[in-house]
Amino acid sequence: MDYANPLFLIARKIVRKFKIKKFFSKFLYGKEYEIKVEKALFNEIRTGDYVWDIGSNIGHYISIFWKKVGPNGKIFAYEPHPITYQKLKNKFSQQNIICLNLALSNKAGILNFSDKKNHEYNSIVNETYLEKKIIVEAETSDNIVKKFIADIPNVIKIDVEGHELSVLQGMKEILTNKKLRCIMIEVHYQIMDNMNLKNGVKKIVNILKLNNYKLKWVDPSHLLATRK
């Protein structure tokens, strides 16, 4: 199933409009969709790999990645919110888990970031966001490598609450590097729509296809891209 298909996107909007998403979700995702996503990503990681966890939050996936990469691999965990970042850093003391207090985007600079009391649910926001927010530092993935802040990844996980297109746009050189074998992206349709990112899902798919990746939807929200 191609969940970037225009017909599916229209159907998704109808389901959301009539507030029947919950009813259809159990058929599209299943009861244990998180386990499916973890398994699909875990199967792509090899011992000794360098893994980028973009949008780490408090590090749900990091222990899973760390067990697979072993002592010779590395995990680079990116989390922009300072409070969530500190929780993340305090949680992992292993030398090969590197926590970075950065947002990844399509250009270097600063970005607005929500500042909710439950800091695990914050995300990049635009200028129309009226609730409490903070400013966070942003870099491109390509610059991160050029500045020797992190090594070129073999596997990338992206979960950035609607900012996924900008993250991909900032890794043009990394996407062409043969060391990178796999990218797992959580696609946030509604947030991209709310941020006026028209055809955001289709643009994500097109970038990956143009860079010679084979695409597989693990479920309607998780896209697995592997190098052909």
MDAnalysis code that builds the backbone (N, CA, C; Angstrom):
import MDAnalysis as mda
import numpy as np

u = mda.Universe.empty(684, n_residues=228, atom_resindex=np.repeat(np.arange(228), 3), trajectory=True)
u.add_TopologyAttr("name", ["N", "CA", "C"] * 228)
u.add_TopologyAttr("resid", np.arange(1, 229))
u.add_TopologyAttr("resname", ["MET", "ASP", "TYR", "ALA", "ASN", "PRO", "LEU", "PHE", "LEU", "ILE", "ALA", "ARG", "LYS", "ILE", "VAL", "ARG", "LYS", "PHE", "LYS", "ILE", "LYS", "LYS", "PHE", "PHE", "SER", "LYS", "PHE", "LEU", "TYR", "GLY", "LYS", "GLU", "TYR", "GLU", "ILE", "LYS", "VAL", "GLU", "LYS", "ALA", "LEU", "PHE", "ASN", "GLU", "ILE", "ARG", "THR", "GLY", "ASP", "TYR", "VAL", "TRP", "ASP", "ILE", "GLY", "SER", "ASN", "ILE", "GLY", "HIS", "TYR", "ILE", "SER", "ILE", "PHE", "TRP", "LYS", "LYS", "VAL", "GLY", "PRO", "ASN", "GLY", "LYS", "ILE", "PHE", "ALA", "TYR", "GLU", "PRO", "HIS", "PRO", "ILE", "THR", "TYR", "GLN", "LYS", "LEU", "LYS", "ASN", "LYS", "PHE", "SER", "GLN", "GLN", "ASN", "ILE", "ILE", "CYS", "LEU", "ASN", "LEU", "ALA", "LEU", "SER", "ASN", "LYS", "ALA", "GLY", "ILE", "LEU", "ASN", "PHE", "SER", "ASP", "LYS", "LYS", "ASN", "HIS", "GLU", "TYR", "ASN", "SER", "ILE", "VAL", "ASN", "GLU", "THR", "TYR", "LEU", "GLU", "LYS", "LYS", "ILE", "ILE", "VAL", "GLU", "ALA", "GLU", "THR", "SER", "ASP", "ASN", "ILE", "VAL", "LYS", "LYS", "PHE", "ILE", "ALA", "ASP", "ILE", "PRO", "ASN", "VAL", "ILE", "LYS", "ILE", "ASP", "VAL", "GLU", "GLY", "HIS", "GLU", "LEU", "SER", "VAL", "LEU", "GLN", "GLY", "MET", "LYS", "GLU", "ILE", "LEU", "THR", "ASN", "LYS", "LYS", "LEU", "ARG", "CYS", "ILE", "MET", "ILE", "GLU", "VAL", "HIS", "TYR", "GLN", "ILE", "MET", "ASP", "ASN", "MET", "ASN", "LEU", "LYS", "ASN", "GLY", "VAL", "LYS", "LYS", "ILE", "VAL", "ASN", "ILE", "LEU", "LYS", "LEU", "ASN", "ASN", "TYR", "LYS", "LEU", "LYS", "TRP", "VAL", "ASP", "PRO", "SER", "HIS", "LEU", "LEU", "ALA", "THR", "ARG", "LYS"])
u.atoms.positions = np.array([
    [0.840, -1.202, 0.000],
    [0.000, 0.000, 0.000],
    [0.876, 1.254, 0.000],
    [0.580, 2.185, -0.901],
    [1.312, 3.439, -0.972],
    [0.521, 4.501, -0.211],
    [0.990, 4.836, 0.992],
    [0.255, 5.785, 1.825],
    [0.566, 7.241, 1.476],
    [1.347, 7.445, 0.406],
    [1.530, 8.790, -0.127],
    [0.621, 9.020, -1.330],
    [-0.173, 8.001, -1.679],
    [-1.108, 8.096, -2.793],
    [-2.144, 9.178, -2.518],
    [-2.433, 10.050, -3.504],
    [-3.400, 11.138, -3.296],
    [-4.773, 10.661, -2.814],
    [-5.201, 9.490, -3.277],
    [-6.502, 8.970, -2.850],
    [-6.505, 8.637, -1.368],
    [-5.398, 8.063, -0.881],
    [-5.293, 7.769, 0.548],
    [-5.266, 9.057, 1.356],
    [-4.565, 10.065, 0.865],
    [-4.470, 11.335, 1.594],
    [-5.831, 12.014, 1.691],
    [-6.609, 11.920, 0.614],
    [-7.972, 12.472, 0.644],
    [-8.833, 11.708, 1.640],
    [-8.723, 10.368, 1.591],
    [-9.495, 9.530, 2.511],
    [-9.114, 9.828, 3.957],
    [-7.846, 10.053, 4.199],
    [-7.367, 10.364, 5.557],
    [-7.991, 11.662, 6.072],
    [-8.073, 12.662, 5.190],
    [-8.668, 13.944, 5.589],
    [-10.157, 13.799, 5.891],
    [-10.841, 12.955, 5.120],
    [-12.273, 12.723, 5.350],
    [-12.477, 12.044, 6.701],
    [-11.654, 11.024, 6.963],
    [-11.739, 10.303, 8.237],
    [-11.505, 11.250, 9.412],
    [-10.529, 12.146, 9.246],
    [-10.215, 13.103, 10.310],
    [-11.350, 14.116, 10.487],
    [-11.921, 14.559, 9.383],
    [-12.992, 15.550, 9.426],
    [-14.210, 15.030, 10.175],
    [-14.551, 13.779, 9.946],
    [-15.733, 13.198, 10.587],
    [-15.408, 12.489, 11.905],
    [-14.155, 12.683, 12.363],
    [-13.721, 12.187, 13.673],
    [-13.951, 10.688, 13.861],
    [-13.574, 9.938, 12.830],
    [-13.698, 8.473, 12.901],
    [-12.330, 7.805, 12.727],
    [-11.276, 8.591, 12.981],
    [-9.916, 8.079, 12.838],
    [-9.657, 6.899, 13.763],
    [-10.133, 7.001, 15.004],
    [-9.893, 5.949, 15.988],
    [-10.452, 4.615, 15.516],
    [-11.609, 4.662, 14.861],
    [-12.265, 3.441, 14.378],
    [-11.420, 2.756, 13.309],
    [-10.847, 3.542, 12.380],
    [-10.071, 2.968, 11.281],
    [-8.635, 2.626, 11.676],
    [-8.113, 3.309, 12.694],
    [-6.715, 3.098, 13.077],
    [-6.414, 1.658, 13.466],
    [-7.364, 0.994, 14.164],
    [-7.106, -0.368, 14.604],
    [-6.978, -1.339, 13.431],
    [-7.589, -0.982, 12.291],
    [-7.461, -1.832, 11.093],
    [-6.175, -1.520, 10.330],
    [-5.777, -0.249, 10.307],
    [-4.604, 0.156, 9.552],
    [-3.291, -0.106, 10.296],
    [-3.320, 0.066, 11.621],
    [-2.101, -0.058, 12.404],
    [-1.980, -1.382, 13.143],
    [-3.097, -1.916, 13.610],
    [-3.038, -3.118, 14.434],
    [-2.729, -2.761, 15.877],
    [-2.829, -3.729, 16.758],
    [-2.648, -3.488, 18.181],
    [-1.191, -3.270, 18.567],
    [-0.271, -3.870, 17.851],
    [1.136, -3.816, 18.249],
    [1.996, -3.168, 17.162],
    [1.514, -2.009, 16.657],
    [2.234, -1.369, 15.551],
    [3.625, -0.896, 15.968],
    [3.803, -0.496, 17.248],
    [5.117, -0.037, 17.697],
    [6.141, -1.163, 17.640],
    [5.696, -2.370, 17.963],
    [6.587, -3.534, 17.896],
    [6.993, -3.799, 16.449],
    [6.050, -3.632, 15.514],
    [6.342, -3.819, 14.089],
    [7.396, -2.822, 13.622],
    [7.260, -1.587, 14.061],
    [8.208, -0.546, 13.668],
    [9.590, -0.850, 14.247],
    [9.637, -1.191, 15.527],
    [10.904, -1.528, 16.172],
    [11.589, -2.694, 15.461],
    [10.826, -3.714, 15.134],
    [11.385, -4.903, 14.483],
    [11.931, -4.571, 13.102],
    [11.174, -3.773, 12.346],
    [11.608, -3.403, 10.994],
    [12.919, -2.627, 11.033],
    [13.040, -1.742, 12.009],
    [14.258, -0.948, 12.131],
    [15.410, -1.774, 12.704],
    [15.117, -2.578, 13.703],
    [16.118, -3.429, 14.336],
    [16.768, -4.366, 13.316],
    [15.967, -4.872, 12.394],
    [16.470, -5.808, 11.381],
    [17.447, -5.159, 10.404],
    [17.402, -3.834, 10.292],
    [18.285, -3.128, 9.364],
    [19.621, -2.740, 9.993],
    [19.704, -2.780, 11.312],
    [20.928, -2.357, 12.006],
    [21.903, -3.522, 12.137],
    [23.171, -3.244, 11.893],
    [24.221, -4.261, 11.984],
    [25.198, -3.920, 13.115],
    [25.885, -4.918, 13.588],
    [26.922, -4.711, 14.601],
    [27.976, -3.753, 14.051],
    [28.338, -2.757, 14.859],
    [29.337, -1.782, 14.427],
    [28.772, -0.589, 13.687],
    [27.464, -0.551, 13.465],
    [26.841, 0.561, 12.746],
    [26.873, 1.859, 13.547],
    [26.804, 2.967, 12.799],
    [26.571, 4.284, 13.375],
    [25.109, 4.633, 13.096],
    [24.349, 4.882, 14.150],
    [22.914, 5.152, 14.020],
    [22.609, 6.563, 14.501],
    [21.851, 7.304, 13.705],
    [21.367, 8.615, 14.108],
    [19.914, 8.487, 14.545],
    [19.622, 8.942, 15.756],
    [18.255, 8.982, 16.261],
    [17.840, 10.450, 16.309],
    [17.157, 10.900, 15.259],
    [16.796, 12.311, 15.121],
    [15.399, 12.518, 15.713],
    [15.358, 13.268, 16.791],
    [14.126, 13.399, 17.556],
    [14.075, 12.304, 18.607],
    [15.104, 12.242, 19.430],
    [15.255, 11.132, 20.379],
    [14.262, 11.168, 21.517],
    [13.808, 12.395, 21.870],
    [12.965, 12.563, 23.043],
    [13.725, 12.024, 24.262],
    [13.148, 11.116, 25.034],
    [13.861, 10.578, 26.203],
    [14.546, 9.247, 25.893],
    [14.589, 8.881, 24.598],
    [15.423, 7.747, 24.192],
    [14.756, 6.386, 24.171],
    [13.490, 6.334, 23.744],
    [12.781, 5.052, 23.703],
    [13.518, 4.008, 22.875],
    [14.070, 4.432, 21.721],
    [14.693, 3.471, 20.804],
    [16.173, 3.229, 21.091],
    [16.779, 4.091, 21.886],
    [18.235, 4.047, 22.013],
    [18.753, 2.726, 22.586],
    [18.104, 2.218, 23.606],
    [18.549, 0.938, 24.187],
    [18.487, -0.185, 23.159],
    [17.460, -0.140, 22.307],
    [17.298, -1.144, 21.247],
    [18.449, -1.031, 20.250],
    [18.750, 0.204, 19.833],
    [19.845, 0.428, 18.888],
    [21.179, -0.012, 19.499],
    [21.392, 0.368, 20.747],
    [22.677, 0.129, 21.405],
    [22.981, -1.363, 21.519],
    [21.971, -2.152, 21.827],
    [22.161, -3.604, 21.920],
    [22.614, -4.187, 20.583],
    [22.115, -3.616, 19.489],
    [22.425, -4.155, 18.164],
    [23.786, -3.689, 17.649],
    [24.140, -2.418, 17.868],
    [25.405, -1.918, 17.291],
    [26.620, -2.439, 18.052],
    [26.443, -2.758, 19.336],
    [27.557, -3.280, 20.120],
    [28.565, -2.210, 20.491],
    [29.671, -2.591, 21.118],
    [30.666, -1.629, 21.618],
    [31.413, -0.880, 20.527],
    [31.437, -1.412, 19.313],
    [32.154, -0.744, 18.223],
    [31.275, 0.186, 17.399],
    [29.986, 0.173, 17.685],
    [29.075, 1.080, 17.003],
    [28.885, 2.362, 17.795],
    [28.082, 3.275, 17.230],
    [27.796, 4.538, 17.910],
    [26.332, 4.928, 17.685],
    [25.761, 5.562, 18.703],
    [24.426, 6.138, 18.587],
    [24.557, 7.647, 18.769],
    [24.061, 8.409, 17.800],
    [24.018, 9.861, 17.914],
    [22.557, 10.257, 18.104],
    [22.257, 10.789, 19.293],
    [20.875, 11.095, 19.658],
    [20.658, 12.606, 19.649],
    [19.725, 13.074, 18.818],
    [19.461, 14.509, 18.666],
    [18.149, 14.882, 19.367],
    [18.232, 15.815, 20.295],
    [17.041, 16.282, 21.008],
    [17.193, 17.780, 21.284],
    [16.307, 18.616, 20.717],
    [16.472, 20.069, 20.828],
    [16.060, 20.681, 22.167],
    [14.983, 20.172, 22.781],
    [14.492, 20.827, 23.992],
    [15.466, 20.602, 25.149],
    [15.917, 21.659, 25.816],
    [16.968, 21.507, 26.830],
    [16.598, 20.604, 28.002],
    [15.344, 20.631, 28.434],
    [14.938, 19.800, 29.573],
    [14.872, 18.331, 29.167],
    [14.272, 18.067, 28.009],
    [14.206, 16.688, 27.512],
    [15.601, 16.165, 27.206],
    [16.437, 17.030, 26.641],
    [17.823, 16.654, 26.357],
    [18.558, 16.241, 27.631],
    [18.361, 16.991, 28.712],
    [19.045, 16.677, 29.961],
    [18.590, 15.329, 30.515],
    [17.293, 15.040, 30.396],
    [16.764, 13.740, 30.818],
    [17.403, 12.626, 29.984],
    [17.522, 12.881, 28.692],
    [18.124, 11.912, 27.773],
    [19.580, 11.652, 28.144],
    [20.323, 12.727, 28.368],
    [21.742, 12.611, 28.689],
    [21.958, 11.900, 30.019],
    [21.100, 12.181, 30.987],
    [21.213, 11.545, 32.299],
    [20.899, 10.051, 32.252],
    [20.103, 9.670, 31.274],
    [19.631, 8.286, 31.168],
    [20.688, 7.347, 30.609],
    [21.576, 7.883, 29.753],
    [22.547, 7.036, 29.062],
    [23.971, 7.505, 29.354],
    [24.750, 6.617, 29.940],
    [26.135, 6.959, 30.309],
    [27.171, 6.261, 29.422],
    [26.710, 5.414, 28.499],
    [27.644, 4.688, 27.640],
    [28.433, 5.658, 26.754],
    [29.718, 5.387, 26.593],
    [30.585, 6.287, 25.814],
    [30.195, 6.336, 24.350],
    [29.607, 5.276, 23.838],
    [29.251, 5.269, 22.415],
    [27.811, 5.718, 22.159],
    [27.192, 6.357, 23.154],
    [25.911, 7.038, 22.960],
    [26.166, 8.527, 23.142],
    [26.116, 9.272, 22.030],
    [26.437, 10.698, 22.045],
    [25.144, 11.495, 21.916],
    [24.806, 12.252, 22.947],
    [23.583, 13.053, 22.957],
    [23.908, 14.482, 22.524],
    [23.125, 15.009, 21.586],
    [23.367, 16.338, 21.027],
    [22.134, 17.212, 21.197],
    [22.308, 18.368, 21.808],
    [21.207, 19.301, 22.062],
    [20.994, 20.190, 20.835],
    [20.485, 19.569, 19.771],
    [20.323, 20.242, 18.484],
    [19.052, 19.787, 17.788],
    [18.489, 20.701, 16.994],
    [17.459, 20.326, 16.026],
    [18.138, 20.200, 14.670],
    [17.733, 19.246, 13.874],
    [18.234, 19.140, 12.503],
    [17.168, 19.678, 11.560],
    [17.628, 20.463, 10.584],
    [16.680, 21.118, 9.681],
    [17.317, 21.316, 8.312],
    [16.681, 22.166, 7.488],
    [17.197, 22.400, 6.134],
    [18.186, 23.564, 6.077],
    [18.384, 24.231, 7.210],
    [19.400, 25.287, 7.277],
    [19.815, 25.500, 8.727],
    [21.016, 26.034, 8.890],
    [21.515, 26.330, 10.237],
    [20.881, 27.617, 10.738],
    [20.747, 27.720, 12.072],
    [20.182, 28.930, 12.644],
    [19.441, 28.622, 13.926],
    [18.296, 29.273, 14.104],
    [17.468, 29.021, 15.279],
    [16.038, 28.727, 14.839],
    [15.321, 27.978, 15.666],
    [13.936, 27.620, 15.385],
    [13.098, 27.807, 16.644],
    [11.824, 28.093, 16.436],
    [10.886, 28.134, 17.555],
    [10.505, 26.709, 17.938],
    [10.437, 26.478, 19.236],
    [10.128, 25.147, 19.748],
    [9.111, 25.301, 20.870],
    [8.076, 24.470, 20.851],
    [7.051, 24.557, 21.893],
    [7.662, 24.222, 23.254],
    [7.059, 24.760, 24.300],
    [7.582, 24.568, 25.661],
    [6.436, 24.165, 26.598],
    [5.830, 23.023, 26.308],
    [4.736, 22.512, 27.131],
    [5.283, 21.958, 28.439],
    [4.427, 21.883, 29.447],
    [4.846, 21.350, 30.740],
    [5.294, 19.905, 30.624],
    [4.579, 19.128, 29.820],
    [5.011, 17.765, 29.542],
    [6.026, 17.832, 28.405],
    [7.295, 17.940, 28.771],
    [8.330, 18.254, 27.789],
    [8.575, 17.153, 26.766],
    [8.010, 15.979, 26.999],
    [8.181, 14.893, 26.039],
    [7.309, 15.084, 24.799],
    [6.422, 16.084, 24.814],
    [5.510, 16.298, 23.688],
    [5.745, 17.638, 23.000],
    [6.943, 18.157, 23.089],
    [7.267, 19.413, 22.423],
    [7.788, 19.162, 21.010],
    [7.713, 20.213, 20.185],
    [8.131, 20.071, 18.791],
    [8.419, 21.441, 18.193],
    [9.012, 21.442, 17.003],
    [9.243, 22.680, 16.263],
    [7.902, 23.273, 15.848],
    [7.766, 24.581, 16.011],
    [6.525, 25.276, 15.662],
    [6.859, 26.484, 14.795],
    [5.843, 27.000, 14.097],
    [6.077, 28.184, 13.273],
    [5.637, 29.449, 14.007],
    [5.665, 30.570, 13.296],
    [5.405, 31.865, 13.936],
    [3.950, 32.035, 14.371],
    [3.059, 31.188, 13.877],
    [1.652, 31.309, 14.250],
    [1.337, 30.635, 15.590],
    [2.296, 29.918, 16.146],
    [2.084, 29.210, 17.414],
    [2.009, 30.232, 18.537],
    [0.908, 30.243, 19.298],
    [0.650, 31.286, 20.282],
    [0.941, 30.882, 21.718],
    [1.178, 29.600, 21.956],
    [1.456, 29.162, 23.319],
    [2.939, 29.367, 23.659],
    [3.309, 28.997, 24.865],
    [4.683, 29.212, 25.331],
    [5.683, 28.475, 24.445],
    [6.760, 29.153, 24.078],
    [7.775, 28.542, 23.218],
    [9.159, 29.060, 23.578],
    [10.158, 28.343, 23.100],
    [11.549, 28.719, 23.312],
    [12.266, 28.710, 21.961],
    [13.491, 29.166, 21.958],
    [14.328, 29.129, 20.747],
    [15.370, 28.035, 20.910],
    [15.534, 27.206, 19.864],
    [16.535, 26.143, 19.902],
    [17.495, 26.286, 18.722],
    [18.675, 25.735, 18.893],
    [19.694, 25.785, 17.843],
    [19.420, 24.701, 16.797],
    [19.572, 25.077, 15.542],
    [19.359, 24.138, 14.437],
    [20.593, 24.061, 13.552],
    [20.827, 22.876, 13.003],
    [21.917, 22.637, 12.055],
    [21.407, 21.710, 10.961],
    [22.122, 21.673, 9.850],
    [21.815, 20.674, 8.834],
    [22.632, 19.415, 9.122],
    [22.129, 18.304, 8.695],
    [22.854, 17.045, 8.878],
    [24.191, 17.077, 8.150],
    [24.188, 17.668, 6.955],
    [25.435, 17.747, 6.189],
    [26.494, 18.553, 6.937],
    [26.085, 19.671, 7.564],
    [27.033, 20.476, 8.336],
    [27.551, 19.735, 9.560],
    [26.687, 18.941, 10.171],
    [27.080, 18.158, 11.348],
    [28.275, 17.263, 11.014],
    [28.223, 16.647, 9.848],
    [29.319, 15.767, 9.413],
    [30.553, 16.587, 9.042],
    [30.341, 17.689, 8.317],
    [31.470, 18.525, 7.895],
    [32.225, 19.117, 9.087],
    [31.496, 19.389, 10.159],
    [32.104, 19.970, 11.367],
    [32.631, 18.902, 12.331],
    [32.564, 17.651, 11.923],
    [33.053, 16.516, 12.725],
    [32.326, 16.393, 14.069],
    [31.064, 16.829, 14.106],
    [30.255, 16.679, 15.312],
    [29.739, 15.244, 15.417],
    [29.449, 14.655, 14.260],
    [28.981, 13.265, 14.213],
    [29.516, 12.595, 12.956],
    [29.570, 11.266, 13.009],
    [30.019, 10.491, 11.848],
    [28.855, 10.222, 10.900],
    [29.191, 9.939, 9.651],
    [28.170, 9.587, 8.662],
    [27.410, 8.358, 9.150],
    [26.088, 8.409, 9.165],
    [25.310, 7.282, 9.691],
    [25.136, 6.153, 8.680],
    [24.957, 4.964, 9.203],
    [24.545, 3.820, 8.381],
    [23.024, 3.670, 8.390],
    [22.427, 4.071, 9.509],
    [20.974, 3.978, 9.694],
    [20.492, 5.262, 10.377],
    [19.347, 5.769, 9.921],
    [18.759, 6.977, 10.512],
    [17.309, 6.710, 10.898],
    [16.937, 7.178, 12.082],
    [15.526, 7.193, 12.492],
    [15.117, 8.643, 12.659],
    [14.009, 9.035, 12.017],
    [13.526, 10.419, 12.085],
    [12.110, 10.445, 12.654],
    [11.967, 11.139, 13.777],
    [10.649, 11.347, 14.384],
    [10.632, 12.762, 14.936],
    [10.199, 13.713, 14.097],
    [10.351, 15.130, 14.441],
    [9.032, 15.907, 14.321],
    [7.923, 15.235, 14.477],
    [6.618, 15.892, 14.614],
    [6.329, 16.923, 13.522],
    [6.399, 16.490, 12.260],
    [6.031, 17.360, 11.148],
    [7.190, 18.079, 10.477],
    [8.395, 17.956, 11.026],
    [9.567, 18.650, 10.470],
    [10.413, 17.704, 9.608],
    [9.876, 16.534, 9.307],
    [10.671, 15.506, 8.634],
    [11.147, 15.912, 7.236],
    [10.349, 16.665, 6.483],
    [10.770, 17.104, 5.158],
    [11.995, 18.011, 5.254],
    [11.983, 18.956, 6.187],
    [13.119, 19.864, 6.368],
    [14.387, 19.108, 6.762],
    [14.242, 18.075, 7.589],
    [15.401, 17.266, 7.976],
    [16.028, 16.625, 6.744],
    [15.205, 16.031, 5.888],
    [15.714, 15.394, 4.666],
    [16.364, 16.413, 3.739],
    [15.781, 17.604, 3.647],
    [16.339, 18.639, 2.776],
    [17.709, 19.113, 3.250],
    [18.009, 18.876, 4.520],
    [19.299, 19.283, 5.064],
    [20.358, 18.199, 5.026],
    [20.046, 17.060, 4.394],
    [21.031, 15.975, 4.323],
    [21.256, 15.505, 2.884],
    [21.378, 16.444, 1.974],
    [21.541, 16.112, 0.556],
    [22.791, 15.268, 0.305],
    [23.892, 15.621, 0.943],
    [25.142, 14.876, 0.728],
    [25.106, 13.525, 1.426],
    [24.543, 13.488, 2.610],
    [24.445, 12.221, 3.350],
    [23.582, 11.220, 2.600],
    [22.491, 11.696, 2.006],
    [21.586, 10.800, 1.280],
    [22.273, 10.092, 0.115],
    [23.286, 10.715, -0.448],
    [23.992, 10.104, -1.583],
    [25.172, 9.242, -1.145],
    [25.515, 9.303, 0.134],
    [26.664, 8.552, 0.635],
    [26.312, 7.067, 0.772],
    [27.118, 6.207, 0.188],
    [26.835, 4.775, 0.177],
    [26.865, 4.135, 1.569],
    [27.451, 4.838, 2.534],
    [27.462, 4.301, 3.900],
    [26.057, 4.255, 4.495],
    [25.228, 5.191, 4.070],
    [23.853, 5.227, 4.573],
    [23.013, 4.188, 3.844],
    [22.512, 3.217, 4.613],
    [21.745, 2.119, 4.018],
    [20.245, 2.230, 4.244],
    [19.855, 2.886, 5.331],
    [18.451, 2.787, 5.733],
    [17.995, 4.037, 6.490],
    [16.751, 4.451, 6.219],
    [16.123, 5.562, 6.932],
    [14.697, 5.146, 7.308],
    [14.360, 5.314, 8.571],
    [12.979, 5.110, 9.016],
    [12.410, 6.477, 9.392],
    [11.289, 6.843, 8.765],
    [10.680, 8.151, 9.018],
    [9.263, 7.971, 9.536],
    [8.964, 8.629, 10.662],
    [7.572, 8.716, 11.094],
    [6.976, 9.954, 10.435],
    [5.955, 9.744, 9.632],
    [5.353, 10.818, 8.852],
    [4.148, 11.374, 9.612],
    [4.149, 12.685, 9.829],
    [3.070, 13.349, 10.568],
    [2.241, 14.183, 9.584],
    [1.268, 13.548, 8.983],
    [0.446, 14.176, 7.947],
    [-0.236, 15.448, 8.444],
    [-0.977, 15.322, 9.529],
    [-1.790, 16.437, 10.004],
    [-0.947, 17.629, 10.422],
    [0.179, 17.370, 11.089],
    [1.030, 18.483, 11.524],
    [1.601, 19.212, 10.315],
    [2.004, 18.467, 9.283],
    [2.508, 19.108, 8.072],
    [1.423, 19.943, 7.404],
    [0.191, 19.429, 7.396],
    [-0.928, 20.196, 6.854],
    [-1.140, 21.478, 7.654],
    [-1.085, 21.351, 8.985],
    [-1.289, 22.519, 9.851],
    [-0.207, 23.568, 9.661],
    [0.986, 23.114, 9.250],
    [2.104, 24.033, 9.025],
    [2.183, 24.490, 7.561],
    [1.110, 24.201, 6.815],
    [0.997, 24.602, 5.405],
    [2.094, 24.022, 4.517],
    [2.526, 22.811, 4.843],
    [3.486, 22.113, 3.989],
    [2.697, 21.270, 2.990],
    [2.357, 21.878, 1.895],
    [1.533, 21.200, 0.889],
    [2.308, 20.056, 0.239],
    [1.633, 18.921, 0.088],
    [2.240, 17.736, -0.530],
    [3.519, 17.302, 0.186],
    [3.566, 17.513, 1.502],
    [4.768, 17.176, 2.266],
    [5.154, 15.716, 2.161],
    [4.169, 14.834, 2.256],
    [4.449, 13.398, 2.185],
    [4.993, 13.028, 0.810],
    [4.379, 13.571, -0.222],
    [4.827, 13.278, -1.590],
    [6.249, 13.786, -1.817],
    [6.573, 14.938, -1.248],
    [7.926, 15.485, -1.400],
    [8.958, 14.607, -0.694],
    [8.590, 14.072, 0.470],
    [9.474, 13.142, 1.180],
    [9.750, 11.919, 0.321],
    [8.686, 11.355, -0.228],
    [8.809, 10.167, -1.079],
    [9.679, 10.463, -2.295],
    [9.464, 11.614, -2.932],
    [10.223, 11.966, -4.140],
    [11.711, 12.130, -3.849],
    [12.054, 12.752, -2.718],
    [13.471, 12.923, -2.347],
    [14.137, 11.563, -2.204],
    [13.471, 10.651, -1.525],
    [14.041, 9.322, -1.298],
    [14.175, 8.531, -2.599],
    [13.178, 8.612, -3.450],
    [13.235, 7.899, -4.730],
    [14.335, 8.459, -5.623],
    [14.478, 9.777, -5.640],
    [15.513, 10.406, -6.456],
    [16.911, 10.017, -5.994],
    [17.038, 9.661, -4.719],
    [18.333, 9.246, -4.179],
    [18.498, 7.734, -4.146],
    [17.658, 7.044, -4.927],
    [17.814, 5.611, -5.171],
    [17.534, 4.744, -3.942],
    [16.462, 5.097, -3.223],
    [16.034, 4.271, -2.101],
    [14.754, 3.518, -2.454],
    [14.687, 2.304, -1.977],
    [13.473, 1.498, -2.125],
    [12.588, 1.766, -0.920],
    [11.295, 1.978, -1.156],
    [10.396, 2.400, -0.089],
    [9.405, 1.308, 0.299],
    [9.182, 1.226, 1.603],
    [8.194, 0.285, 2.132],
    [7.485, 0.940, 3.314],
    [6.162, 0.939, 3.267],
    [5.383, 1.465, 4.391],
    [5.168, 0.352, 5.405],
    [5.737, 0.534, 6.600],
    [5.548, -0.441, 7.681],
    [4.112, -0.361, 8.187],
    [3.593, 0.871, 8.239],
    [2.185, 1.153, 8.535],
    [1.910, 2.534, 7.941],
    [0.691, 3.067, 8.052],
    [0.403, 4.351, 7.396],
    [1.250, 5.531, 7.839],
    [1.956, 5.425, 8.962],
    [2.745, 6.554, 9.460],
    [4.249, 6.326, 9.457],
    [4.692, 5.125, 9.112],
    [6.128, 4.822, 9.172],
    [6.643, 4.326, 7.826],
    [7.562, 5.101, 7.273],
    [8.133, 4.801, 5.964],
    [9.571, 4.333, 6.126],
    [9.854, 3.140, 5.602],
    [11.190, 2.565, 5.643],
    [11.823, 2.680, 4.267],
    [12.969, 3.374, 4.209],
    [13.696, 3.553, 2.952],
    [15.034, 2.823, 3.038],
    [15.282, 1.926, 2.095],
    [16.542, 1.186, 2.070],
    [17.217, 1.387, 0.718],
    [18.539, 1.486, 0.744],
    [19.279, 1.746, -0.489],
    [19.162, 0.549, -1.435],
    [18.904, 0.844, -2.709],
    [18.775, -0.220, -3.708],
    [20.135, -0.842, -4.013],
])
